[in-house]
């Protein structure tokens, strides 16, 4: 192993981002039973943006010229704007197992888009390990053992559309990731996404749904806010920190860790249990990411 190829800091950021997304997914699935998707997205982004901007000014970060803000801000329309709009709506009509399976396609999409758009070189090792990781996600989803119920096709297509938006986000964010402070980039992108959510909110928040929202208990509001901080503020900050140091295709491989954290969170908080086959899948994911971490050239690459 060449130590110069190992960037533990980048790996730590990417693993932390995956943990945030996996755990927050469990919370979000629970909250979706009482709050409709666009409304939940709006609440989550309000909490996240309301935390990020004061933090930026408190730390005295130097902001780039306003003429450059659009260069990074518009990415927020892709992710979390359009991406999470599609995925949250889709999640209300399809199964969690199918959702996990569809999100497993994101690393492959990232690798393909990075090859097409960024001209990143694809090694046979990276392709093989990505396929191993995806196989692990398939095992975790329960598709092989039949431990899943057939979901709504339209919901699955919506989630797949959200996955594609996330893949494009990773590739485009890699292009500008080193030009902007990650904390500022996250805050600006999520401000754009919040504007998108506000545009859609009137179509969902009718009279009855608004009254139901006012009747929510304090615990539901609390977890909606917590999921916003974890899902958006923390996860995106960690991800952009890691993405600035590695190739987009390499960062995409770590997304395969999300189902492990998600299922682990479901085990702890929802009482769900893993079968032997699902444990095998989790092992395949961990093994592939660990090998990439040690031997895959996890280092910063110049633009």
N, C-alpha and C positions, 0 to 999 in steps of 0.2 A: 504494500500500500504506500502510495506517495502522500506524505502528510500535507503537502501543499494543496492537494486536491480536496482536503477535508475542511469544511467551513461549518463548525458546530453552531456558530451563532445563527447562520442562515437556516440551518436545519431546525434549531430550537424555535425560531420564529414561525416556520412553516408548520411544525408539529403543534405549536400553541394555537395557530389559526385553525387548524383542523379540529383541535379539541373544542375550541369555542363554537365552531359551526355545528359539531356533532351534539354537544350538550344543549346548545340553544335550540336545536331542532326538536329535541324531546319536549322542551318547555313550550315551544311554539305549537306543536301538535296538540298539546293539552289545551292551550289558550284558544285555539281555533274552534273549539267546541262551544265557546261563549262569545267570541268576537269574530265578525266576518273578516275575510282576508285583507281587503284594501284598508279597512279601518285599523286592523292590527298593524299593517305595514306603516301606516301613518303615525300611529302611536309610538312604534318602535323607533322610527326615524326622528321623531320630535325629541325623544329622550336622548338618543345618540348624538344628534346635532347640538342639542342644548348642553351636552357635556363637553363635546369636542372644542367648540369655539372658545368658550371661557378658558379651557385648558391651554389653547394656543396663545391667547393674549396674556394669561398668567405666566407662562414660560418665556414671554417676550420674544417669540419666534419672529424672525424677519420674513415678511411676506413678499413674494415675488410681485413684479409689476402686474397691475390688473389686466393689462392687455394679453398676458399669458395665461390668465385663469381659465379661459375657455378650453385651452389645450388639454388640460387635465380634468376640468370639471365635467365636461360632457360625458366622460366615461361613466359617471354616476347614473346617467340615464340607462346605460346598458346593465350595470350591476352596482347597486342593488335595485335600481328602478324597475326596468322592464323584466329583468330576470326574476326577481322575487315576487313581482306581481303575478307572473305566469305560474311560478312554482307554488305559491300559496293558494291560488285559485285551484290549480290542479290537485293539490294535496287534499282538498276538501272532497274530491270525488274519486280518488284512487287510493290504493292501499299503501301502507308505509313500506312494505317489502318491495313493491313495484317502483315506488319513488326512489328507494335506495339503489335499485338496479339501474334505473335510468341515469341517476347522478354518477354512476360508475363509468359512464361513457365520457365524462368530462375530460379526464386526463388524456384519453386518446384523441379527442377533438383538439385539445390544446397542443399536443405533439404535432398533429397534422397542420394546424393553422400556423404554428411556429415555424414549421418547415416551409410552408407556402409563403407566408408574409415576412417572417424575420430571417428566412434562409438559414435556420439553425440546422446543424448536421445531426442526423439521426443515426445512432450506432445500433448495431444488432442487439447489444446488451440492453440498451435502454428500451428498445421495442419489446424484447423478450420479457424483461422484468415488469414492464407495464401490463403485458398480457397476463402474467402470473398474478399481479395485484388485482386485475379485473376479475380473474377467475375466482379469487378469494372473495370479492364482493358478491359475485353470483352465488357462492356457497352460503355466505352470510344471509343473503336475502331470502333463503328458503325456497328458491325457484326449483332447485334440483330435487329436493325432498318433497315438494308439493305443499309446503307449509305456508301457503299464501292463497289469498282469494283473488279471483280475477277482478281487476279494477275497471273503471270507466276508461274507454279508449281515448276520449277527448281530454280527460284529465292527464293521461299519460303523455299525450302530444303537447299539452301545455307545459308540463314539467320538462320535456325534452327541449322545447323552445327556450325555457329558462336556462337549461344547461348550456345550450349553444351560445346564448348571450354571455354567460360567465366565461366560456372559453375565449370568445372574442375579447372580453374585458382583460383577461390575463395577458393575451398577446399584445394588445394596444398599450396596456399599462406598463408592460416591460419596456416599451419604446420611450416612455417619458418618466419612468420610475426614478431615474437617477437625477433628474432635473428639478425635482420638487421634494420638499420635506414630506415624509410619509404621513405625519400627523395632519399637516395642512391639506394634503391630497385627499385623505379620507374625509375630512370635514367638508371640503368643497364638493366632492363627489356626492356625498350623502345629502348635501343641501340641494343639489340638482335633483337627486332622487326624491327628496321631500316635495319639491315643487311638482314633480310628476305625480306623486301620490295625491297631492291636494287637487290636481286637475281631475283625477279619477274618482275621488271620494264622493262628490255629489251624486254620482250614478249608483252608488251602493248605499249611502246613508239616507234612506227614506225615513218617513215619520215613525214607523214601527221599530225599525232597527235603531233609530236614534233614542227612542224611549227605552229600548232594551239595554242600550249602552249606558244610559244614566242609572239603570238599576243594578249594574254590576257591583259585586262586592269588592271590598278593599284588596283582598288577596289576588283577585283576577287582575286588577289594575297594577298591583305590585309586580306580578310575574310578567305582565306585558312590558313593563318598563325594564325589568331585569333582562328579559330576552333581547330587548333593543340594544342595551349596553353590550351584552356578550356577542350577539349576532352581528352587529354592525360596527360599533366603536372599537372594541377589542380585536375581533376577528380580522377586520379589514386592515387595521393598523399593523398587526402581526404579519399579515400576508404581504402587504406592500413592503415592509421591512425586509422580509425574506426574498421577495421577488426582485428587489433592487440589487441583490447579491448573486443571484443564480439565473441560469437560462429559464425561459418560460416553460419549456418542455420538462425541465427538471423539477420546477416548482409544482407543475401539474401532477406529478407522481404522488406527492404528499397528500393530495386531495383524497386518495384512496384510504387514508386513515380516518376520514370523517365517519364512515359507518361503524368503525370500532368504538369510537367515543360515543356515538349515538346509541349503539346497542348497549354499551356499558352504562350510559345514563339511564336508558330504559330499564335495565336490570335493577339499578339502585332505586330509582324513583317510581317506576311503574310496575315493578315486580315481574318483569319479563325474564325468561330464561333462554339460554342458548342450547341448541342441540350439539351433538358431537360433530356433525358436519359443519355447523356454523363456527365452532371453535377451530376446525381445520381451516376454514376460510380466513378467519382472523389471523391465524398463524401464517398463512400464505402472504397476506398483505404486509404484516410486520416484517417478514423475511425479505420480501422484495424491496421494501423501502430501506431496510437496514443495509442491504447489499449496495443499493444505490448510494446511500450515505457514505459508505466506506470506500467504494471503488468506482463510483459513477462520475467522478469529476465535479463534485459539488463545490464550485468556486465561482467567484465573480467573473463575468465575461464582459469585455469592453464592447460598447455599442459601435 
